[in-house]
Amino acid sequence: MNFLRILLAALVLSFSFNAVAAKTLTDDESVEFTEAIGKGNMKVIKKYMDAGVDVNVGYFAWPPLLMAAAKGQLEAVKYFASKGADLDY
């Protein structure tokens, strides 16, 4: 019984740490972030990344690296790769 309590406590703590690890964007922030990626606006991109946005989370079903690559934004692609973007998506 104690093992179950410990396991449950560990799971709850694990989820709570994961929940605060990455910033969740509002709809308006998602639009601003994705527009910045499409235009190669590194100032705005870095603002969101510094705030804790997860580089592998999809916005409008596209992860940032894929958005930048599709729009030909090489500097943004390199930046996302340097921040740990999944290159095998």
C-alpha positions in Angstrom: 0.0 0.0 0.0 2.8 2.4 0.8 4.4 1.6 -2.5 1.2 2.7 -4.3 1.1 5.9 -2.4 4.8 6.7 -3.2 4.2 5.8 -6.8 1.1 8.0 -7.1 2.9 10.9 -5.4 5.8 10.6 -7.8 3.5 10.6 -10.8 1.6 13.7 -9.5 4.9 15.5 -8.9 6.2 14.5 -12.3 3.2 15.9 -14.1 3.2 19.1 -12.1 6.9 19.8 -13.0 6.2 19.1 -16.6 3.2 21.4 -16.6 5.3 24.4 -15.5 8.3 23.6 -17.6 7.0 24.9 -20.9 5.1 28.1 -21.5 1.6 27.6 -22.9 0.7 30.3 -25.5 -2.6 32.1 -25.7 -4.3 32.2 -29.1 -3.0 35.7 -29.7 0.5 34.8 -28.7 0.4 31.7 -30.9 -0.5 33.9 -33.9 2.3 36.4 -33.1 4.8 33.6 -32.6 3.9 31.8 -35.9 3.8 35.1 -37.8 7.3 35.9 -36.5 8.5 32.5 -37.6 7.1 33.0 -41.1 8.7 36.4 -41.4 12.0 35.4 -39.8 11.5 38.0 -37.0 14.2 36.7 -34.7 13.5 39.3 -32.0 10.0 38.0 -31.4 11.0 34.4 -31.9 13.7 34.8 -29.2 11.2 36.6 -26.9 9.0 33.6 -26.9 11.8 31.0 -26.7 13.3 32.9 -23.7 9.9 32.9 -22.1 9.9 29.0 -22.1 8.1 28.0 -25.3 8.7 24.3 -26.1 10.5 24.1 -29.4 8.9 20.8 -30.3 5.3 21.8 -29.6 3.1 22.3 -32.7 1.3 25.5 -33.2 -1.6 25.2 -35.7 -0.3 21.6 -36.1 3.2 22.7 -37.2 6.3 22.7 -35.0 8.4 25.9 -35.2 11.3 24.2 -37.1 9.0 22.9 -39.8 7.2 26.3 -40.1 10.6 28.1 -40.5 11.8 25.6 -43.0 8.6 25.8 -45.1 9.0 29.6 -45.2 12.7 29.5 -46.1 13.8 31.2 -42.9 17.2 29.6 -42.5 18.3 31.7 -39.5 15.2 30.6 -37.6 15.8 27.0 -38.7 19.3 27.1 -37.3 18.1 28.8 -34.1 15.4 26.2 -33.5 17.9 23.4 -34.2 20.3 24.9 -31.7 17.5 25.0 -29.1 16.9 21.2 -29.4 14.2 21.0 -32.1 13.4 17.5 -33.2 15.1 17.2 -36.6 13.5 13.8 -37.3 9.9 15.1 -37.2 
